[in-house]
Protein backbone atom coordinates (compact mmCIF):
# COMPACT_ATOMS: atom_id res chain seq x y z
CA UNK A 1 0.00 0.00 0.00
CA UNK A 2 1.42 3.42 -0.87
CA UNK A 3 1.96 5.81 2.00
CA UNK A 4 -0.67 8.48 2.38
CA UNK A 5 -3.42 6.51 0.62
CA UNK A 6 -6.56 4.92 2.08
CA UNK A 7 -6.69 1.91 -0.26
CA UNK A 8 -4.71 -1.32 0.10
CA UNK A 9 -2.83 -2.64 -2.87
CA UNK A 10 -3.82 -6.27 -3.67
CA UNK A 11 -0.34 -7.57 -2.86
CA UNK A 12 2.42 -7.04 -0.32
CA UNK A 13 5.96 -8.31 0.08
CA UNK A 14 7.51 -11.03 2.24
CA UNK A 15 11.21 -10.81 3.05
CA UNK A 16 13.15 -13.99 2.33
CA UNK A 17 15.82 -15.31 4.69
CA UNK A 18 19.35 -13.92 4.59
CA UNK A 19 20.78 -17.16 5.97
CA UNK A 20 23.02 -19.28 3.70
CA UNK A 21 21.10 -21.76 1.57
CA UNK A 22 21.68 -25.36 2.63
CA UNK A 23 22.58 -27.92 -0.04
CA UNK A 24 22.55 -31.70 0.05
CA UNK A 25 22.82 -34.66 -2.31
CA UNK A 26 19.36 -35.67 -3.60
CA UNK A 27 17.84 -39.02 -2.71
CA UNK A 28 17.58 -40.03 -6.37
CA UNK A 29 14.74 -42.33 -7.41
CA UNK A 30 16.92 -45.43 -7.70
CA UNK A 31 18.35 -45.19 -4.17
CA UNK A 32 15.21 -46.40 -2.34
CA UNK A 33 16.02 -44.30 0.71
CA UNK A 34 13.83 -42.10 2.87
CA UNK A 35 10.05 -42.09 3.11
CA UNK A 36 7.64 -42.77 0.24
CA UNK A 37 3.87 -42.68 0.13
CA UNK A 38 0.72 -40.92 -0.99
CA UNK A 39 -1.31 -37.97 0.31
CA UNK A 40 -5.03 -37.54 -0.39
CA UNK A 41 -6.16 -33.90 -0.42
CA UNK A 42 -9.23 -31.74 -0.71
CA UNK A 43 -9.32 -28.13 -1.85
CA UNK A 44 -12.32 -25.86 -1.24
CA UNK A 45 -12.80 -22.48 -2.87
CA UNK A 46 -13.41 -19.87 -0.15
CA UNK A 47 -13.87 -17.10 -2.71
CA UNK A 48 -14.55 -17.37 -6.46
CA UNK A 49 -11.81 -19.44 -8.12
CA UNK A 50 -10.61 -19.26 -11.73
CA UNK A 51 -7.92 -21.36 -13.39
CA UNK A 52 -8.24 -19.82 -16.82
CA UNK A 53 -8.13 -21.54 -20.20
CA UNK A 54 -6.96 -18.38 -21.95
CA UNK A 55 -10.49 -17.37 -22.94
CA UNK A 56 -11.96 -16.45 -19.54
CA UNK A 57 -13.41 -19.88 -18.84
CA UNK A 58 -12.34 -22.38 -16.19
CA UNK A 59 -9.99 -24.94 -17.74
CA UNK A 60 -11.78 -28.22 -18.57
CA UNK A 61 -10.94 -31.73 -19.66
CA UNK A 62 -11.39 -32.17 -23.40
CA UNK A 63 -13.36 -35.40 -22.98
CA UNK A 64 -16.03 -34.92 -20.30
CA UNK A 65 -15.70 -31.10 -20.16
CA UNK A 66 -15.42 -31.14 -16.38
CA UNK A 67 -13.54 -28.23 -14.78
CA UNK A 68 -10.30 -29.24 -13.10
CA UNK A 69 -7.20 -27.73 -11.51
CA UNK A 70 -4.06 -28.76 -13.44
CA UNK A 71 -1.41 -30.56 -11.44
CA UNK A 72 1.08 -27.86 -12.43
CA UNK A 73 -1.05 -25.19 -10.73
CA UNK A 74 -1.29 -27.19 -7.51
CA UNK A 75 2.40 -28.04 -7.51
CA UNK A 76 3.32 -24.44 -8.31
CA UNK A 77 1.47 -22.87 -5.40
CA UNK A 78 2.99 -25.35 -2.93
CA UNK A 79 6.47 -25.01 -4.41
CA UNK A 80 6.42 -21.22 -4.28
CA UNK A 81 5.62 -21.43 -0.57
CA UNK A 82 8.34 -24.02 0.00
CA UNK A 83 10.89 -21.73 -1.63
CA UNK A 84 10.12 -19.01 0.93
CA UNK A 85 9.65 -21.20 4.02
CA UNK A 86 12.57 -23.51 3.15
CA UNK A 87 14.96 -20.72 2.08
CA UNK A 88 15.49 -22.05 -1.43
CA UNK A 89 16.16 -20.58 -4.86
CA UNK A 90 13.52 -19.69 -7.42
CA UNK A 91 13.17 -21.97 -10.49
CA UNK A 92 13.42 -19.14 -13.03
CA UNK A 93 16.20 -16.53 -13.24
CA UNK A 94 15.11 -12.91 -13.23
CA UNK A 95 16.20 -9.36 -12.42
CA UNK A 96 13.66 -9.06 -9.59
CA UNK A 97 15.26 -11.89 -7.57
CA UNK A 98 18.14 -11.30 -5.15
CA UNK A 99 21.46 -12.88 -6.06
CA UNK A 100 21.60 -15.57 -3.30
CA UNK A 101 18.26 -17.00 -4.49
CA UNK A 102 18.90 -17.01 -8.24
CA UNK A 103 18.46 -20.33 -10.06
CA UNK A 104 22.18 -21.00 -10.51
CA UNK A 105 22.62 -20.93 -6.71
CA UNK A 106 20.36 -24.00 -6.35
CA UNK A 107 23.34 -26.24 -7.13
CA UNK A 108 26.72 -26.49 -5.43
CA UNK A 109 29.41 -28.95 -6.42
CA UNK A 110 31.55 -30.07 -3.48
CA UNK A 111 34.31 -32.62 -4.11
CA UNK A 112 32.78 -33.22 -7.55
CA UNK A 113 29.46 -34.20 -5.97
CA UNK A 114 26.37 -32.17 -6.98
CA UNK A 115 24.30 -30.86 -4.09
CA UNK A 116 21.00 -28.99 -4.36
CA UNK A 117 18.77 -26.88 -2.17
CA UNK A 118 15.79 -28.53 -0.45
CA UNK A 119 13.16 -27.45 -3.00
CA UNK A 120 15.22 -28.41 -6.04
CA UNK A 121 15.85 -31.85 -4.50
CA UNK A 122 12.19 -32.52 -3.87
CA UNK A 123 10.26 -30.62 -6.56
CA UNK A 124 12.86 -30.90 -9.31
CA UNK A 125 15.59 -28.81 -10.93
CA UNK A 126 16.01 -27.63 -14.50
CA UNK A 127 18.75 -25.31 -15.68
CA UNK A 128 19.49 -25.71 -19.37
CA UNK A 129 20.60 -29.29 -19.87
CA UNK A 130 21.17 -29.83 -16.13
CA UNK A 131 18.14 -31.74 -14.86
CA UNK A 132 17.19 -33.47 -11.58
CA UNK A 133 13.84 -35.27 -11.51
CA UNK A 134 11.64 -34.27 -8.59
CA UNK A 135 10.48 -36.72 -5.95
CA UNK A 136 6.92 -35.34 -5.78
CA UNK A 137 4.05 -35.92 -8.21
CA UNK A 138 0.76 -33.98 -8.00
CA UNK A 139 -2.35 -35.26 -9.74
CA UNK A 140 -4.91 -32.93 -11.30
CA UNK A 141 -7.53 -31.56 -8.94
CA UNK A 142 -10.82 -33.15 -10.02
CA UNK A 143 -14.04 -31.40 -9.14
CA UNK A 144 -15.93 -33.22 -6.38
CA UNK A 145 -18.56 -30.74 -5.19
CA UNK A 146 -20.47 -28.27 -7.35
CA UNK A 147 -22.50 -25.44 -5.88
CA UNK A 148 -24.05 -24.97 -9.32
CA UNK A 149 -23.45 -26.34 -12.84
CA UNK A 150 -20.46 -24.73 -14.60
CA UNK A 151 -22.65 -23.28 -17.35
CA UNK A 152 -24.46 -21.30 -14.63
CA UNK A 153 -21.33 -19.83 -13.06
CA UNK A 154 -21.45 -16.04 -13.01
CA UNK A 155 -19.23 -14.04 -15.35
CA UNK A 156 -17.23 -11.03 -14.12
CA UNK A 157 -15.24 -8.23 -15.68
CA UNK A 158 -11.65 -7.88 -14.40
CA UNK A 159 -8.85 -5.48 -15.20
CA UNK A 160 -5.88 -6.62 -17.25
CA UNK A 161 -2.31 -5.80 -16.23
CA UNK A 162 -0.72 -4.53 -13.04
CA UNK A 163 1.84 -1.95 -11.90
CA UNK A 164 5.34 -2.33 -13.34
CA UNK A 165 8.39 -2.92 -11.12
CA UNK A 166 9.43 0.68 -11.79
CA UNK A 167 6.51 1.88 -9.64
CA UNK A 168 8.11 2.63 -6.28
CA UNK A 169 4.65 2.85 -4.74
CA UNK A 170 4.14 -0.89 -5.27
CA UNK A 171 7.55 -2.51 -5.70
CA UNK A 172 10.40 -2.39 -3.15
CA UNK A 173 13.90 -1.37 -4.11
CA UNK A 174 15.31 -4.50 -2.41
CA UNK A 175 15.18 -7.74 -4.37
CA UNK A 176 14.99 -10.04 -1.33
CA UNK A 177 11.18 -9.86 -1.38
CA UNK A 178 8.46 -12.16 -2.74
CA UNK A 179 4.98 -11.07 -3.77
CA UNK A 180 1.87 -12.41 -1.98
CA UNK A 181 -1.74 -11.36 -2.50
CA UNK A 182 -4.17 -10.35 0.22
CA UNK A 183 -7.21 -12.49 0.89
CA UNK A 184 -10.66 -10.93 0.52
CA UNK A 185 -12.38 -13.00 3.23
CA UNK A 186 -15.85 -14.36 2.49
CA UNK A 187 -16.55 -12.33 -0.65
CA UNK A 188 -19.07 -14.00 -2.94
CA UNK A 189 -18.42 -11.81 -5.99
CA UNK A 190 -15.25 -10.41 -7.51
CA UNK A 191 -14.32 -6.79 -6.88
CA UNK A 192 -15.02 -4.90 -10.14
CA UNK A 193 -12.38 -2.69 -11.78
CA UNK A 194 -12.63 1.07 -11.52
CA UNK A 195 -14.80 2.78 -14.09
CA UNK A 196 -12.72 4.16 -16.92
CA UNK A 197 -10.46 1.11 -17.09
CA UNK A 198 -10.53 0.04 -20.72
CA UNK A 199 -8.18 -2.97 -20.60
CA UNK A 200 -10.45 -5.66 -19.21
CA UNK A 201 -11.37 -9.30 -19.67
CA UNK A 202 -14.36 -11.35 -18.65
CA UNK A 203 -13.86 -14.47 -16.54
CA UNK A 204 -16.22 -17.15 -15.26
CA UNK A 205 -14.90 -18.47 -11.92
CA UNK A 206 -16.15 -21.37 -9.89
CA UNK A 207 -18.20 -20.03 -6.95
CA UNK A 208 -17.05 -20.35 -3.35
CA UNK A 209 -17.89 -23.77 -1.95
CA UNK A 210 -16.70 -25.63 -5.05
CA UNK A 211 -14.40 -28.50 -4.03
CA UNK A 212 -11.67 -30.46 -5.78
CA UNK A 213 -9.76 -33.62 -4.83
CA UNK A 214 -6.19 -34.54 -5.72
CA UNK A 215 -3.32 -36.76 -4.60
CA UNK A 216 0.39 -36.22 -4.04
CA UNK A 217 2.78 -39.14 -4.46
CA UNK A 218 6.29 -38.84 -3.05
CA UNK A 219 9.39 -41.03 -3.17
CA UNK A 220 12.57 -41.16 -1.09
CA UNK A 221 11.94 -37.97 0.89
CA UNK A 222 14.10 -37.15 3.87
CA UNK A 223 12.38 -36.12 7.08
CA UNK A 224 12.99 -32.40 6.58
CA UNK A 225 11.82 -32.58 2.96
CA UNK A 226 8.55 -34.33 3.84
CA UNK A 227 7.94 -32.00 6.77
CA UNK A 228 8.40 -28.92 4.56
CA UNK A 229 5.99 -30.34 1.97
CA UNK A 230 3.35 -31.06 4.60
CA UNK A 231 3.60 -27.63 6.21
CA UNK A 232 3.28 -25.86 2.87
CA UNK A 233 0.11 -27.86 2.19
CA UNK A 234 -1.75 -27.66 5.52
CA UNK A 235 -0.28 -24.36 6.84
CA UNK A 236 -1.68 -23.33 10.26
CA UNK A 237 -5.18 -23.51 11.71
CA UNK A 238 -4.92 -20.35 13.81
CA UNK A 239 -2.34 -17.62 14.08
CA UNK A 240 -2.16 -14.21 15.69
CA UNK A 241 -0.90 -11.35 13.53
CA UNK A 242 0.07 -7.93 14.86
CA UNK A 243 0.30 -5.00 12.47
CA UNK A 244 2.35 -1.99 13.50
CA UNK A 245 0.96 1.55 13.21
CA UNK A 246 3.33 2.04 10.26
CA UNK A 247 1.94 -1.02 8.50
CA UNK A 248 -1.59 0.21 9.15
CA UNK A 249 -0.74 3.58 7.68
CA UNK A 250 -1.49 5.54 10.84
CA UNK A 251 0.76 8.22 12.25
CA UNK A 252 -1.40 9.51 15.08
CA UNK A 253 0.08 7.35 17.83
CA UNK A 254 -2.48 4.55 17.59
CA UNK A 255 -1.44 1.20 19.09
CA UNK A 256 -0.63 -1.88 17.00
CA UNK A 257 -3.60 -3.99 15.87
CA UNK A 258 -3.77 -7.74 16.57
CA UNK A 259 -6.19 -10.19 14.95
CA UNK A 260 -6.46 -13.95 14.50
CA UNK A 261 -7.38 -16.47 11.84
CA UNK A 262 -6.23 -19.50 9.83
CA UNK A 263 -3.65 -19.43 7.04
CA UNK A 264 -4.93 -20.26 3.55
CA UNK A 265 -3.53 -20.40 0.02
CA UNK A 266 -4.22 -18.18 -3.00
CA UNK A 267 -4.25 -19.85 -6.42
CA UNK A 268 -5.28 -19.08 -9.98
CA UNK A 269 -6.20 -15.87 -11.76
CA UNK A 270 -7.97 -12.62 -10.84
CA UNK A 271 -6.29 -12.57 -7.42
CA UNK A 272 -6.28 -8.75 -7.26
CA UNK A 273 -10.09 -8.88 -7.53
CA UNK A 274 -10.42 -11.32 -4.61
CA UNK A 275 -10.37 -14.63 -6.47
CA UNK A 276 -8.36 -17.67 -5.52
CA UNK A 277 -8.60 -18.02 -1.74
CA UNK A 278 -8.76 -21.75 -1.01
CA UNK A 279 -8.56 -24.10 1.94
CA UNK A 280 -6.32 -27.10 1.33
CA UNK A 281 -6.55 -30.05 3.70
CA UNK A 282 -5.13 -33.56 3.89
CA UNK A 283 -7.72 -36.29 4.44
CA UNK A 284 -5.50 -39.38 4.34
CA UNK A 285 -1.80 -40.21 4.16
CA UNK A 286 0.13 -43.42 3.57
CA UNK A 287 3.77 -43.64 4.61
CA UNK A 288 6.24 -46.29 3.56
CA UNK A 289 9.50 -45.99 5.48
CA UNK A 290 11.12 -49.10 3.96
CA UNK A 291 10.81 -48.44 0.24
CA UNK A 292 12.87 -51.45 -0.80
CA UNK A 293 10.48 -53.80 1.05
CA UNK A 294 7.79 -52.91 -1.49
CA UNK A 295 9.66 -54.96 -4.06
CA UNK A 296 10.03 -57.94 -1.70
CA UNK A 297 6.27 -58.23 -1.29
CA UNK A 298 6.27 -57.90 2.47
CA UNK A 299 5.56 -54.25 3.21
CA UNK A 300 2.18 -52.64 3.87
CA UNK A 301 2.20 -48.84 4.09
CA UNK A 302 0.85 -47.23 7.24
CA UNK A 303 -2.46 -45.51 6.46
CA UNK A 304 -3.20 -42.48 8.62
CA UNK A 305 -6.65 -40.92 8.90
CA UNK A 306 -8.67 -38.86 11.39
CA UNK A 307 -6.99 -38.55 14.80
CA UNK A 308 -3.84 -40.46 13.86
CA UNK A 309 -3.42 -38.26 10.79
CA UNK A 310 -3.90 -35.06 12.79
CA UNK A 311 -1.30 -36.17 15.32
CA UNK A 312 1.21 -37.01 12.59
CA UNK A 313 0.68 -33.69 10.79
CA UNK A 314 0.93 -31.76 14.04
CA UNK A 315 4.23 -33.46 14.89
CA UNK A 316 5.76 -32.96 11.45
CA UNK A 317 4.81 -29.28 11.10
CA UNK A 318 5.50 -28.17 14.70
CA UNK A 319 8.95 -26.73 13.98
CA UNK A 320 7.51 -24.38 11.34
CA UNK A 321 4.69 -23.21 13.60
CA UNK A 322 7.26 -22.31 16.27
CA UNK A 323 9.24 -20.08 13.93
CA UNK A 324 9.07 -16.35 14.66
CA UNK A 325 11.66 -15.02 12.21
CA UNK A 326 10.84 -12.09 9.93
CA UNK A 327 10.02 -14.30 6.96
CA UNK A 328 7.42 -16.32 8.86
CA UNK A 329 5.89 -13.27 10.54
CA UNK A 330 5.42 -11.51 7.22
CA UNK A 331 4.20 -14.68 5.54
CA UNK A 332 1.54 -15.17 8.22
CA UNK A 333 0.47 -11.55 7.79
CA UNK A 334 -0.18 -12.25 4.09
CA UNK A 335 -1.73 -15.73 4.30
CA UNK A 336 -4.05 -15.01 7.23
CA UNK A 337 -7.74 -15.30 6.35
CA UNK A 338 -9.75 -13.22 8.83
CA UNK A 339 -12.83 -11.04 8.61
CA UNK A 340 -11.20 -8.87 11.32
CA UNK A 341 -8.36 -7.92 8.98
CA UNK A 342 -8.23 -4.09 9.02
CA UNK A 343 -6.51 -3.82 5.62
CA UNK A 344 -9.47 -2.73 3.53
CA UNK A 345 -10.51 -1.70 0.94
CA UNK A 346 -8.24 -3.83 -1.25
CA UNK A 347 -7.95 -2.71 -4.86
CA UNK A 348 -5.65 -1.00 -7.34
CA UNK A 349 -5.98 2.79 -7.62
CA UNK A 350 -7.74 4.46 -10.49
CA UNK A 351 -5.95 4.67 -13.83
CA UNK A 352 -5.63 8.45 -13.62
CA UNK A 353 -3.82 7.97 -10.31
CA UNK A 354 -1.06 6.14 -12.15
CA UNK A 355 -0.93 8.83 -14.81
CA UNK A 356 -0.98 11.74 -12.40
CA UNK A 357 1.63 13.62 -10.47
CA UNK A 358 1.74 11.03 -7.71
CA UNK A 359 3.25 8.47 -10.07
CA UNK A 360 6.12 10.84 -10.86
CA UNK A 361 6.71 11.41 -7.16
CA UNK A 362 6.66 7.70 -6.35
CA UNK A 363 9.21 7.02 -9.05
CA UNK A 364 11.72 9.09 -7.07
CA UNK A 365 11.58 7.20 -3.79
CA UNK A 366 10.10 4.07 -2.27
CA UNK A 367 6.80 4.81 -0.57
CA UNK A 368 5.71 1.35 0.53
CA UNK A 369 4.30 0.70 3.94
CA UNK A 370 5.94 -2.20 5.81
CA UNK A 371 4.17 -5.59 5.72
CA UNK A 372 4.00 -5.88 9.52
N, C-alpha and C positions, 0 to 999 in steps of 0.2 A: 504493500500500500504506500503510495507517495505521501510524504509529510505534508501536512496542511490540508488534506482532503478528507471528506467524510465517507467516501466509498472504500471498499476493500477489493483490491485486485484479486482475481480468481486464484492466483498462485503465490506462494512464498518460497523461501529458500532454506534448505537444511545444510548446515556445515558438515562436511565430511571430516573424518579423523585425520589428524596430522601425525599419527603414529606410523612407524615403518610397516609396510605391507609384509605379511608373513607368507612364505612360499614353502611348498612341500612337493614331494614326488606324488603324482596321482596314483590311486589304486586303479590301474587299468583293468578293463573288462576281463582279461584272461587270468588275472591274479587270484580271483576267488577269495578276496580278503574283505574284511569289514562286514557291514550289515546290508542285507538286501530285503526287498519286500514290496508291498503295495499299499497305497493310501487311497481310501474312498472319500470323496469330497462332495459337498453341496455348496452352491453359490446362489444367494438370493439378492435380487435387485432391491435396494432400499430407496433408490430414486430411479427415474427413467434411465434405461440402459441401451446404448446403441453401439454395436460393433458393425461399422458400415461396410457396405459392399461396393462403395465408390459411386453409388447413385442415390444415396440417402436412405436406402432400405437396410434392414438388419440382414447380415450375411446368412445365406441358407444353403442347405445341401442341394445339389443339382437333382438328385433322385426324388426324395419325398418332400422337398421344399420346406423342411422344418428349419427354423432358426437355430443356430448353434454358435458357440464361442470357440473359435479356432484354438487349437492347442498352443500355437505360437503366442497368442494374446495372453493366455493364462500363464504360460511359462515366462513371458516377458515381464508381467507385472510382479511376479514373485522374484525373478532374477534382479530386477532393478532395486527392489528392497534389500535383497541379500548383498548387493554391491555396497550399499550404504551401511547397513548394520554390520556386515562382515569385513568392512574396510578393504574392498577389492577394487580392481580397475574396471573401467567401462569397456564394453565390447567393441566400441567404434571410436576411432580417433577423431578429435575435433578441437577447434580453437577455444571452445568454452569450457574445456576440462583442464584442471590443474595438472602440472607435469607428473607428480607422483602417481596419479591414477590414470595416465594414458595407457592405451592398449599394450604398447610395447613393454610396459613395466609389469605386465601379468606374468611374464616368464623371466626366470633367472637360471642361468647355467652355473652350477657349482661342481667343480671336479668333473666336468663333462657330463653331468647329470642334469636333465631339465627339471626344474621345479616351477610350480604355478601357484597363483593365489587361490584362495578357497573357492571362489565362485567359478573361476576357469576350470578348476579340477572337477567340479560337480556338474555345472551346467554346460560346459564345453568351451573350447577355445579355437578361434580361427583368425589367423593373421597371415594373409597371403597363402602360401602353400604349407604353412605350419599349422597343423590341425591336431586337436585332442578331442576325441569323442566324449561327450558328457555322460554322466552316470545316472541321469534323471530323464524320464520320458513322461510327458503330459499327454493325456488323451484330449480329444475335443470335449467341450462342455455341451452335453445334449440336454435339450429342454425337457424338464420333468413336470413343471407346474405352469399352467397358463391362466392368467387372470382373465384374459379375453383372447379370441382368435387373432392371429397376427394381422389378418386383413382388416381388423377393426382397431388396430393400434393408432393412436392419434399422431398426426403429423405436426411438426413444429418448424418454425423458421429460426435459423441460427446464423450468427455472424461468421464470416470466413476470415482467417488471418489472426494475427496477434502482434503485440509490440515486438520490435526488433531488439537485438541485444545492445544496440547503441542507445536505447532509451534508459538513461540513468534512473528514471523514476521507477523502473520495473526490473532492471537487471543490475546485480551488484558488480563492482569493479573486480572483486576477487573471483578467482575461478574455482575455488574449493567449495563450491555450493552446488546443490542439486535441486531441481524444481519439483515441487509437490503442489497439488491443487487442493483448495479448501473443499470440504463437504458442504452441501446445502441440506441440512438434516430435514427429512420428512417432506420435502417438496414433492408434489404430485405432477407438476407440470414444469417444463423447462423455462428458465428466465429468458424473456424475449430480448433481442438486441435493441439498442436505442433507435428511435425513429431517425431517419436520415442516413442510416447505414445502408449502402447500396450493394455491398459485397456480401451476399447471403446465400445460404443453401437451405433446403428443406430436408428434414430427417424424420424417420418414423421409428422411435425407440420402443423397446419393450417396456411396459409399465412396471412400476414398483410392485413387488410381490411375485414377479416371474422368477422361476427357479431353474437351475441347471445342475447336472451331475457330471462329474469327471473323476478320473483316477490318475494317480501318479505312481509310476513304477521306478524303483531305484535299485542300484546294484553297487556293491562294494563301497558303501559310504563309511567313512570314519565317524566316530561319535560326534565330533564338532561339526562335521559337514551335515549330518542328519539333523542335529539340533538346530542349526541355522536354518535349514529348509523348513523345519516344522514351525519355528518361531515366525518366519516370514509368511507362513500360510495362516496360522491361527491368531497371531498378534496377541493382544491383551484384552481381557474382558472389561476391565475398569481401570482407568488411570485418572490422576489428578494433574491438571495443567494450570500453571500460574503464569499469567501475562503481566509483564511490567507496564507501568504507566507509559513508557516510551513505545512499547509494542502496541499499546492501545491507542496511541496517538494523542494522549492527554498531556498537558503541561501545566495543570492547575494544582498539582500536589495531591491528586487522587491516589489512593492506595492501589497495589496490584490487585488483579482480579483472578480468582481461582474457581474452576469449574471441573466437573467430572463427566466421564463417559467412556464407552468402549472405543477401541481402535478398529477402523475398517479400511478396506482397500478402495481405490478409484481405478476404473478400467474403462477402456473404450473411448469413443469420441464425445464431442460436445461437453467436455468437462467444465469449461468456463461457464456454461449455462446451467450447471447443476447436475448433469448426467453422470452416471458411472459409479455412484457409491454402492458398494456391494458388501455383503457379509459372507465370508468364506469360512466354512467349518469342516472339520474332519469327522466322519461318522464311523469309520472303521479303519483299522490298520493291521497289517500282517508284517511281522518281523522274522527274518531268517538270519540268525547270527552265524550259522555254519553253512556257508554257501556251497561248499564242496559236497556236503552231505546230500544235497538235492540230487546229485548225479549218482549217488550210491543207493538211492531208493529208500533211505531210512530216516528222512527228516520231514517233519510236519511243522510248518511255520506257526508261530504263536499269533492267534487272532485276538485283537483287543477291541472291545466295544464298551459302550456305556461307562460305568465307573472305573473299570480297569484302564480304559482308553484315556479318560480324563486324568487319572493319576499319572500315567506314562507321559502325557503331553505336559502336564504341570511340572514334572521332574525335568524333562528335557529342555524346557524353555525358561526355567527359573533364573538361570544366569543372565539372560537378556532382560528379564523383568526387573532385575536388581540394578541394572546399569543406570547411572545418573549423569553420564558424561554429556557434553554439549550436543553431540550428534543425536543421542537418544532423546534428550529433552526437546530439541527442536522437531524431531520426527514425530514424537507424541503430540506436539502442538499442532501438527499438520494432519495427522491421521485420526485425531479424536473426532467422534461423531456425537455431538451433544446439542440439544435444543437450547441450552444455556449459553452457547458460544456467543460472546458479545461482538464478534467480528462480522457485522452486517451493516449495510447491504453489500453483497458480493457481486461485482460486475465490473467490466471494463468501463472507462470513461467515454464520454461522447466523442465522436470523430473530430469535432471542431476543437476539442480539448487538446488532442494530439497536434493539430495544425496551428494552435495558438501560441501565444508568447510563452506559456508555461513549458511547452516542449523545448523551446530554445534554452530556457533557464535550466531545465533538468539535464540537458546535454552537457552542461558545464560541471556539474557535481552530482554525486550520488545522493539521492534524497529518499532512500528506502527506510522504512521503519524496521527495527529488529524483529525477528520472528518470535522471540519470547522476551 
